Amino acid sequence: MIIALASDHAGVGLKDQLRDWLREAGNYVLDLGTNGPESVDYPRFGKLLGEAIAAGKAERGIAICGSGIGISIAVNRNPACRCALVNEPLSAALAREHNDANVLALGARLTGIDLAKACVSAFLDTPFAGGRHAARVDLLSAPTGD
């Protein structure tokens, strides 16, 4: 699986740890930056991640900033993305199962590496249930929601 990762300066440490862990597990990781502690604007990196998903360069994405909130908003501006901000594995699994989320957002200031790995595992391992959820997911992409 190809997984794109992007973060701002607050999330770079967690991003780098997850990148290495995902690669060790045999995944191809597209690291979109940032690559250091210098202050950067999270909307730029959320946009890069959204564009990578929309262009088919990655099947899934992981977006990280300090709280996860700002970068999740930035990613969700791309209509090809369904980015879910989660803080624990059950929400990550439900985001996939019910909402066909293709991007996971994490808050580096709120989530340690072990919890982040558990969330990422649930996100990557859970299939979309389809069925009654498919029509609802289709509505998410409709310009007016109906």
Steps between C-alpha positions, in 0.01 A plus 500: 500500500618852424449734794565874482604684813508874561549714808584842621789577736301389806435159346832428331634279781190279507490495117858382481443224756188379319677518162780275621258258667281477188801440276626226731157337461548490121292800396613754244490841667484826311637758746370843402677685782563709691842374593613716790393703803490836320154656510290426191135547404295182547249594223776464240579148613133404528455620143798292381353191664156563353649541155698175533184308591296666223768425240518133601861529618397337830214279611491636853639799683602602849496868591659630820515838668504606864133429565408331172215747455654752262660252265180290488305808390763571235489144364119496493494803272585254222176326393689174434590474868311377800735585786408388852665644810524224758640458850455127550484180288123442505436835333768419242332168421153657480630777276601230251206264553218756486649804325757348264752752635811508285701735723564475872587812701688487828598764754868463590458700822215274607600155374809300595670261262341182639148640477577645156617158378181340634289760319693457175474120520124517552471748212704290258358161601128586496313465170210722395174322578314635196131413505286769660813705564587533129210732418592719797862519390380600153310787660822624656631573150182674383543878485193569715489174693189370323 
